[in-house]
Amino acid sequence: MKKKVLALLMASAMALSIAACGGGNAGQGSAPSTAGNPGSASSGSQVPAGSGSQSAGDETYTIGICQLAPHPALDAATQGFKDVLTEKLGDKVKFSEGNAGGEANNCIPIVDGFISENVDLILANATSPLQTAASATSEIPILGTSVTDYATALGIDNWTGTIGGNISGTSDLAPLDQQAAMLQEMFPDAKNVGLLYCSAEPNSVYQVEVVSKALTDMGYTCTNFAFTDVNDIASVTQSACDSSDVIYIPTDNTAANNTEAIANVVIPEKVPVVAGEEGICSGCGVVTLSISYSDIGRIAGEMAYDILVNGADVSTMPVQFAPEVTKKYNAANCEALNITVPDDYEAIG
């Protein structure tokens, strides 16, 4: 970019060249898109990927954020990410945001827009945005967040904890063995566990496989109940209720966006749900082993700052996890199902 500016300076008057340079980048800060607007991405600064733009001699950065859906957990991760970078960089960072509205295909034009804008870094919030970004560019640094298992999402064999290439990020995985232990703690006399999830989400499939094995080893009979999309959630949930003493739902974006439909079945049927994350539990569950999505967003923000400002190599950054987990319960649903929780559980606010 400096060579192009030098050429312009040599070809025209000094004052005009400076004016042209100033108007080409710093004046194009991006505004966030409206939450839930599928396929939208706001326009950001037109700068080479990874180089930032120049404003009054100070380097500024444009970051593209692709979020799968408007949902409290994903919203918290995005906000935590933005908070860290705003705290550290102030008005030197601009965010170009797009929300896919729960449709994975909508991630494609959002990410393509980021590439056209030459953003400095992409935050992919959830698995589908990560997969889309990974397929779209091998040059722009990509950080995932709210992604459960990167090896499953990206088809990585012999997982070592580091992805390599231009990708790293943070995981929303709460320890699956502890989730199985929670179910056993709460429902030791149950015999049949239904595992309810979206078969189109690879990370959900992974969680169900791991938890199912752990529960089977504990002596439970486990049956998978997979729905393909929102259209069959109610019917599959009813089938799970008909055959199960308790239901487990992993960290699943489709379930998270349709907790009311699930609750409308499980609560009248008096079948408790152990959830993989707080958002699902607050809608249709009774207990969960919860992480803070704000925390994993903030950790991703720290990683982004290290990449952009300190020149850290994203390819060597291990995937990071939430620093702590908390046992939480849904007071209203527990009361409706006459369930008493142990004293070390915290009510969902």
VMD Tcl script that draws the C-alpha trace (Angstrom):
set ca {
  {0.00 0.00 0.00}
  {2.87 2.37 0.82}
  {4.31 1.88 -2.69}
  {0.97 2.86 -4.23}
  {0.77 5.98 -2.09}
  {4.37 6.90 -3.01}
  {3.51 6.60 -6.68}
  {0.55 8.88 -6.25}
  {2.69 11.41 -4.42}
  {5.18 11.44 -7.26}
  {2.42 11.82 -9.86}
  {0.36 14.62 -8.33}
  {0.47 17.50 -5.91}
  {1.35 16.66 -2.33}
  {-1.85 18.07 -0.80}
  {-4.15 16.20 -3.18}
  {-2.35 12.92 -2.57}
  {-2.68 13.21 1.18}
  {-6.40 13.98 0.83}
  {-6.94 10.96 -1.42}
  {-5.15 8.62 1.00}
  {-7.11 9.87 3.98}
  {-10.45 9.45 2.23}
  {-9.78 5.92 0.99}
  {-9.63 4.12 4.35}
  {-10.19 5.91 7.61}
  {-13.51 7.36 6.52}
  {-15.07 3.94 5.84}
  {-15.51 2.57 9.37}
  {-18.13 -0.18 9.42}
  {-21.41 -0.14 11.29}
  {-22.84 -3.35 12.81}
  {-25.62 -5.07 10.91}
  {-29.05 -5.44 12.44}
  {-29.19 -8.62 14.55}
  {-31.03 -11.41 12.79}
  {-30.68 -9.93 9.31}
  {-29.68 -13.03 7.29}
  {-26.90 -12.64 4.80}
  {-26.03 -9.09 5.73}
  {-22.55 -7.72 6.33}
  {-21.82 -4.07 6.83}
  {-19.15 -2.37 4.80}
  {-15.77 -2.03 6.42}
  {-12.46 -0.37 5.55}
  {-10.95 -1.40 2.25}
  {-7.52 -2.55 3.36}
  {-5.21 -5.45 2.54}
  {-5.94 -8.50 4.70}
  {-3.93 -8.46 7.89}
  {-2.43 -5.03 7.27}
  {-4.97 -2.68 8.91}
  {-5.66 0.82 7.62}
  {-3.96 4.11 8.37}
  {-5.60 7.03 10.16}
  {-3.58 10.09 11.18}
  {-0.47 7.91 11.43}
  {-2.11 5.32 13.70}
  {-2.88 1.79 12.53}
  {-6.54 0.79 12.67}
  {-8.15 -2.60 12.21}
  {-11.35 -3.90 10.66}
  {-12.68 -7.20 11.99}
  {-15.44 -9.21 10.34}
  {-17.82 -11.02 12.70}
  {-20.06 -13.76 11.31}
  {-22.55 -15.06 13.90}
  {-24.78 -18.01 13.10}
  {-27.93 -16.80 14.85}
  {-29.28 -14.23 17.29}
  {-29.16 -16.12 20.59}
  {-28.14 -15.08 24.13}
  {-25.13 -17.41 24.29}
  {-23.74 -16.42 20.88}
  {-24.57 -12.77 21.53}
  {-22.58 -12.91 24.78}
  {-19.54 -14.38 23.00}
  {-19.63 -11.69 20.32}
  {-20.02 -8.94 22.91}
  {-17.18 -10.27 25.04}
  {-14.93 -10.32 21.97}
  {-15.83 -6.77 21.00}
  {-15.50 -5.49 24.57}
  {-11.88 -6.64 24.89}
  {-10.81 -5.11 21.58}
  {-12.65 -1.87 22.24}
  {-11.07 -1.63 25.70}
  {-7.62 -2.13 24.21}
  {-7.91 -0.27 20.91}
  {-10.73 2.24 21.31}
  {-11.71 3.78 17.98}
  {-8.79 2.08 16.23}
  {-10.93 -1.04 15.76}
  {-14.03 -1.29 13.58}
  {-16.42 -4.24 13.39}
  {-18.17 -5.42 10.25}
  {-20.95 -7.73 11.43}
  {-23.26 -10.21 9.76}
  {-25.83 -12.51 11.34}
  {-26.89 -15.60 9.40}
  {-30.27 -15.80 11.13}
  {-29.80 -19.48 11.92}
  {-29.27 -20.48 8.28}
  {-25.81 -21.91 7.56}
  {-25.99 -20.97 3.87}
  {-26.31 -17.31 4.82}
  {-22.77 -17.43 6.19}
  {-21.39 -17.64 2.65}
  {-22.28 -14.11 1.43}
  {-21.35 -12.68 4.84}
  {-17.85 -14.16 4.74}
  {-17.44 -13.34 1.05}
  {-18.24 -9.75 1.96}
  {-15.51 -9.74 4.60}
  {-13.00 -10.99 2.04}
  {-14.05 -8.27 -0.41}
  {-13.57 -5.72 2.36}
  {-10.07 -7.10 3.05}
  {-10.77 -7.31 6.76}
  {-7.81 -7.87 9.05}
  {-9.33 -10.81 10.94}
  {-12.55 -12.84 10.97}
  {-14.41 -13.97 14.09}
  {-16.55 -17.01 13.27}
  {-19.18 -17.40 16.00}
  {-20.39 -21.03 15.90}
  {-19.48 -24.02 13.76}
  {-21.10 -23.11 10.42}
  {-19.43 -19.68 10.24}
  {-16.09 -21.33 11.09}
  {-16.47 -23.93 8.34}
  {-17.50 -21.26 5.84}
  {-14.60 -18.97 6.71}
  {-12.11 -21.85 6.63}
  {-13.29 -22.77 3.12}
  {-13.24 -19.17 1.92}
  {-9.75 -17.99 2.88}
  {-6.39 -19.37 3.90}
  {-4.86 -15.90 4.27}
  {-7.00 -13.85 6.65}
  {-6.60 -14.94 10.30}
  {-9.73 -16.70 11.56}
  {-10.73 -17.11 15.20}
  {-13.68 -19.31 16.08}
  {-15.79 -19.04 19.21}
  {-18.81 -20.99 20.49}
  {-17.40 -23.98 18.60}
  {-17.59 -27.22 20.56}
  {-15.01 -29.44 18.88}
  {-12.68 -28.03 16.23}
  {-11.41 -31.43 15.13}
  {-14.94 -32.53 14.25}
  {-15.91 -29.19 12.72}
  {-12.86 -29.04 10.46}
  {-12.29 -32.76 9.85}
  {-8.94 -32.91 11.64}
  {-7.39 -36.29 12.44}
  {-4.90 -36.82 15.25}
  {-6.04 -33.69 17.09}
  {-3.29 -32.06 19.16}
  {-5.13 -28.95 20.33}
  {-3.64 -26.66 17.66}
  {-5.26 -26.32 14.24}
  {-2.44 -24.72 12.27}
  {-2.80 -22.64 9.14}
  {-4.78 -19.43 9.65}
  {-7.24 -20.72 12.28}
  {-7.54 -20.90 16.06}
  {-10.16 -19.86 18.60}
  {-12.10 -20.75 21.72}
  {-14.38 -23.69 22.52}
  {-17.71 -23.71 24.35}
  {-17.31 -27.33 25.41}
  {-18.06 -28.05 29.05}
  {-16.44 -31.36 30.09}
  {-18.67 -34.10 28.70}
  {-17.73 -36.61 31.38}
  {-18.87 -34.10 34.00}
  {-22.16 -33.60 32.13}
  {-22.76 -37.34 32.23}
  {-21.88 -37.36 35.93}
  {-24.37 -34.54 36.51}
  {-27.14 -36.56 34.91}
  {-26.26 -39.51 37.13}
  {-26.17 -37.27 40.21}
  {-29.60 -35.83 39.46}
  {-31.31 -38.98 38.17}
  {-29.60 -42.06 39.65}
  {-32.75 -44.18 39.37}
  {-33.43 -43.43 35.71}
  {-32.94 -46.28 33.27}
  {-33.53 -44.86 29.78}
  {-31.84 -41.71 28.52}
  {-32.87 -40.09 25.26}
  {-30.25 -38.01 23.48}
  {-31.98 -35.25 21.52}
  {-29.98 -33.29 18.93}
  {-29.76 -31.97 15.38}
  {-28.09 -34.49 13.07}
  {-26.98 -31.67 10.73}
  {-24.62 -30.26 13.39}
  {-21.33 -32.23 13.53}
  {-20.46 -30.95 16.98}
  {-23.78 -32.19 18.35}
  {-23.13 -35.63 16.89}
  {-19.71 -35.65 18.57}
  {-21.11 -34.68 21.97}
  {-23.85 -37.27 21.80}
  {-21.36 -40.01 20.96}
  {-19.12 -39.14 23.91}
  {-21.92 -38.66 26.45}
  {-23.76 -41.76 25.28}
  {-20.67 -43.90 25.87}
  {-20.14 -42.40 29.33}
  {-23.77 -42.96 30.31}
  {-23.77 -46.49 28.93}
  {-20.72 -47.26 31.06}
  {-22.73 -45.98 34.05}
  {-25.47 -48.50 33.30}
  {-28.02 -46.36 31.44}
  {-29.74 -47.45 28.24}
  {-29.20 -44.66 25.71}
  {-31.21 -43.98 22.56}
  {-30.49 -41.28 20.00}
  {-33.32 -39.03 18.81}
  {-32.05 -36.87 15.96}
  {-34.05 -34.18 14.20}
  {-32.87 -32.82 10.85}
  {-34.24 -29.26 11.12}
  {-36.82 -27.15 12.93}
  {-39.72 -28.83 11.16}
  {-39.42 -32.13 13.02}
  {-38.26 -30.94 16.44}
  {-41.65 -31.36 18.11}
  {-42.33 -34.83 16.74}
  {-38.83 -36.13 17.53}
  {-39.03 -34.62 21.02}
  {-42.33 -36.41 21.56}
  {-40.74 -39.70 20.52}
  {-37.90 -39.07 22.97}
  {-40.37 -38.39 25.78}
  {-42.32 -41.57 25.00}
  {-39.19 -43.71 25.43}
  {-37.07 -41.88 28.03}
  {-36.92 -41.23 31.75}
  {-34.64 -38.25 31.16}
  {-33.41 -36.43 28.05}
  {-29.94 -35.04 27.35}
  {-29.53 -32.18 24.84}
  {-25.95 -31.21 23.91}
  {-24.71 -27.74 22.99}
  {-26.79 -27.57 19.81}
  {-27.59 -24.37 17.91}
  {-30.85 -25.63 16.42}
  {-32.11 -26.78 19.82}
  {-30.99 -23.49 21.35}
  {-33.10 -21.56 18.84}
  {-36.17 -23.72 19.48}
  {-36.29 -24.30 23.23}
  {-39.93 -23.20 23.43}
  {-40.99 -25.94 21.02}
  {-39.07 -28.50 23.06}
  {-40.42 -27.19 26.39}
  {-43.98 -27.40 25.06}
  {-43.47 -31.15 24.81}
  {-41.16 -32.13 27.68}
  {-42.79 -30.12 30.48}
  {-46.34 -31.51 29.99}
  {-44.84 -34.99 29.59}
  {-42.92 -34.54 32.89}
  {-39.61 -35.61 31.29}
  {-36.60 -33.64 32.63}
  {-33.89 -32.31 30.30}
  {-30.21 -32.11 31.18}
  {-28.72 -29.49 28.85}
  {-25.23 -28.95 27.51}
  {-25.40 -25.18 27.98}
  {-27.25 -22.52 29.95}
  {-29.31 -21.07 27.10}
  {-30.96 -24.41 26.35}
  {-31.47 -25.09 30.05}
  {-33.12 -21.73 30.62}
  {-35.64 -22.56 27.92}
  {-36.46 -26.25 28.31}
  {-34.03 -27.86 30.76}
  {-33.71 -28.46 34.48}
  {-29.93 -28.52 35.01}
  {-26.77 -27.76 33.08}
  {-23.02 -27.58 33.49}
  {-22.52 -24.04 32.29}
  {-19.65 -22.02 30.91}
  {-19.62 -18.26 30.41}
  {-19.93 -17.39 26.73}
  {-18.77 -13.90 27.56}
  {-15.56 -15.43 28.91}
  {-14.78 -17.40 25.76}
  {-15.57 -14.33 23.67}
  {-13.18 -12.25 25.74}
  {-10.45 -14.89 25.43}
  {-10.92 -14.80 21.64}
  {-10.62 -11.02 21.84}
  {-7.30 -11.30 23.65}
  {-6.11 -13.71 20.97}
  {-7.19 -11.28 18.24}
  {-5.29 -8.43 19.88}
  {-2.19 -10.60 20.11}
  {-2.43 -11.44 16.41}
  {-3.18 -7.96 15.12}
  {-1.04 -5.81 17.39}
  {1.73 -8.09 18.65}
  {2.16 -10.10 15.46}
  {1.40 -13.47 17.09}
  {1.24 -16.43 14.71}
  {-2.33 -17.77 14.70}
  {-1.11 -21.12 13.38}
  {0.71 -21.84 16.65}
  {-2.12 -20.79 18.99}
  {-3.86 -23.69 20.77}
  {-7.64 -23.64 21.01}
  {-8.65 -22.16 24.37}
  {-11.43 -23.20 26.76}
  {-13.57 -21.47 29.37}
  {-11.66 -21.04 32.64}
  {-14.42 -22.55 34.80}
  {-17.77 -24.35 34.73}
  {-20.76 -23.91 37.03}
  {-23.64 -26.22 37.95}
  {-26.88 -24.34 37.26}
  {-30.58 -25.10 37.38}
  {-33.83 -23.73 35.95}
  {-35.92 -23.00 39.04}
  {-39.26 -22.78 37.21}
  {-38.84 -26.06 35.35}
  {-37.53 -27.85 38.43}
  {-40.60 -26.69 40.35}
  {-42.92 -27.77 37.55}
  {-41.37 -31.24 37.55}
  {-41.02 -31.45 41.35}
  {-37.22 -31.75 41.17}
  {-34.99 -30.76 44.09}
  {-31.41 -29.80 43.23}
  {-28.36 -30.09 45.48}
  {-27.13 -27.02 47.35}
  {-24.10 -26.54 45.09}
  {-26.26 -25.68 42.08}
  {-26.80 -22.03 41.15}
  {-30.14 -20.77 39.89}
  {-30.12 -19.38 36.36}
  {-30.75 -15.65 36.65}
}
mol new
graphics top color blue
foreach p $ca { graphics top sphere $p radius 0.5 }
foreach p [lrange $ca 0 end-1] q [lrange $ca 1 end] { graphics top cylinder $p $q radius 0.2 }
display resetview
